[in-house]
Structure formats: C-alpha cells, structure tokens
Amino acid sequence: MAYKIPISVLVVIHTPDLQVLLIERADRPGFWQSVTGSVDSVDEPLTATAVREVGEETGLDATRYPLRNWNKQNQFEIFSRWSGRFAPGTTHNLEHVFSLELPTPVPVTLAPKEHTRYLWLPWEEAAEKCFSWSNVAAIRELPQIFREKNVLNGENKPSHGKF
C-alpha cells in the first residue's frame, strides 16, 4: 500500500458575493468541508495539487478560474480514523490554503466514493457548517482576502456580504 504524504491543500471555492461551496464526506455523513487533498508526490507543485483535487472532487476545471495561493499553512494532528492512510508514526499534516473564485454558483459533479452532496452557502453559514477548524478559519478569512485582492487589483467594488 502506498501511504499518503502528509502535505495537503485546502481549496475554498467561492463566488464574488462570497457564496462558498461545501461538499459532504461520503465516509462521514454530516462532515462538510471545502475541497482537500494530499500531494501525489513530494515534488508535485501545490498549485497542481489544488487543480487536480478540485477536478477530482467537483469536476470543475480550476485552470479556467482565478486560483489563489494564500501562502498560509496549517499544521494539524491527523484524526485517528484516518491515520492508517499515512506511514506508521506520521501524526501531523501540513495543509496549504488556496481559494478558487467562480463567477456564480455552478452545479458540480462529485466523486461518489468521496462525497455525497454539495451546497452553496453564504460564507458565514458555510463556516458554521464545516467540521475542520482550519476550514472554518479559512472561510472566516475569505472576506478579508477578497477585499485585499480587489485593492491589489485596483478594483473598487461595492462590499459583498457582511464584513
């Protein structure tokens, strides 16, 4: 058995008005999350991992939309129920945070062995529904990240959602 590498991505998929896509885990009903996944090899670029995982988990082509590396990492203890996927003695994972901006909520095609349902929710509701503390934190940071992106791009858009 090939073990998973404890380096992963978290991709928060959202719209300009900060609706967030959540997907429900097939192996844990009621566990909602953004797109996540591990690198396939130690030399796989993180952006390539993000693009691959978005495609595998949602059917979306992430190369068609703005994908942003937040240059933020979270280290967390691997849940015991999933520890067997990693080499013996591996206890922590290093997660790299990305976001993907779609123009509007779109239907997605889920990988049925991984996820069973999806929802588009306002960012506040999405944050409340996630089970992972790092996913919750990323969604709660989304309004600030989105504002910074607009300022850097010289855009002066009206605010979306509650900031």
N, C-alpha and C positions, 0 to 999 in steps of 0.2 A: 504494500500500500504506500502510495506517495503521500507524504504529510503536507498539510497546508503550511505556507510560510506565514509567520505572524506579523505580516505587514499588509495593511489593507487600505481601502479607500471608503469614504462615506460621500455619496453624491446627493445633495439636496436639490431636487428638481422643482422648479418654481416658475411662476409667471410674473410679468411686471407688476401686477397688483398683489403679488405675494401670496397667491394660492400655492399650496405645496402638495406634491404627490406623495402619498403614503401607500405602502404595499404590506399586506398581511402575510406573515410567515406561514408556510404550509405545515412545518413541524411544530409550531407553537401558535395555535389559534388565539387570536386576541393580541398577539405581539405585532404591533405596527411599526414600520420603520421606513427610512429612505433607502435608496439603493446602496448596498455594501458589497464588498468582495475583496478577496486577497489577491496579491500579485501571483502570477503563474510561475515566475522565476525571479531570482534575486536581481536580475538585470532588466526586468520589464519596467519601462518608464511608468511612473504613477499615472500620467495622463492617459497612456494606453490602457492601463488597468481600468481607469474610470470609464473610458469609452467602451471597452469590452463589457464591463459589468452592466452599464446602462443598456446596452444592446441585449445582453443575455436575460436580464431581469424584466425589461419593459418592451423590448422590440424597437425602441427608439434609436435612431442614428445620431449619436451625440456629436458627430462632426458637423452636423447641419445647424447647430445652435451654439450660442456662446457658453463655453465651458470654462469655469474659473477655478484655478487652484488658489485656495485661501492661504496657502503657506502656513497652515496650522496643523498641529499634530496632537492627538490624544493617546495616552497610553492607558490601557485598562487591563484588568485581570480577565482572563478567558473563563467564561462560565464553565463549570464542571461538566455540564451535559454536552459541551462541545469540545472538551479538552482532548478527547480521543482522536480528533482530526489533526492534531498537531504532534510533533515529535515528543517523545517522553521528556518530561522536565520543563517543557515550554509552558509558562504560566501567564505571560502577558503578550498583548498585541499592540502594535503601533499603527494607529489609524490616521490617515491624511484626509483632510476635509476639502471638498470641491462643491461647486454649485453649477447647475445647468439651467439656463433661462430659456423657456419656451414662450412663444408669443401668447398662447392661450392654453387652457387645459385641453388635453387631447386624450382619446382612448389609448390604452396601452395593451400590449399582448404579454401576459405574464408567463413565466416559466412555471408550469403547473407543479413540478416537483419542489419548487422553492417558495412560490407564493400563490395564494388562492383568491385574493380580492385586492382592489385598489380603490382609493378615494382621493379626490382633490378637495382640500380644506383650506380655509384662511389660516395663515401662519400660526396665529395664537392657538387655534383648535388643534392644528397638526402637532404643535409642540406638546400639548396636553395628552395627546393620544399615544405618543411614542413610548416605548419601554426602555430605551437606551439613554442613559444620562448624556452621552456625547451627542446623540442625535437631537435630543431636546435642546442642548446648548447651542448647537449649530443653527437650528431653526429659529431660536430666540435671537441669535446674532444676525439673521438674514436681513432685517430692515436696515441695520447699520451698514452691513456690507453692500447692500443695494444702493443706499444713499451715497456711500463713498465711491462706488463705481460710476454713478451718474455725475458726481462732482468731477472725478478724474476725466470723464469723457466730455466735460463741458456742457452737460445737459442740465437744463433747469426745468425738470418735470414736476408737476404737482405731486404731493405726497400720496402714496397709496397705502391703504390700511391704517391701522393705529400705530403710531410710532411713539 
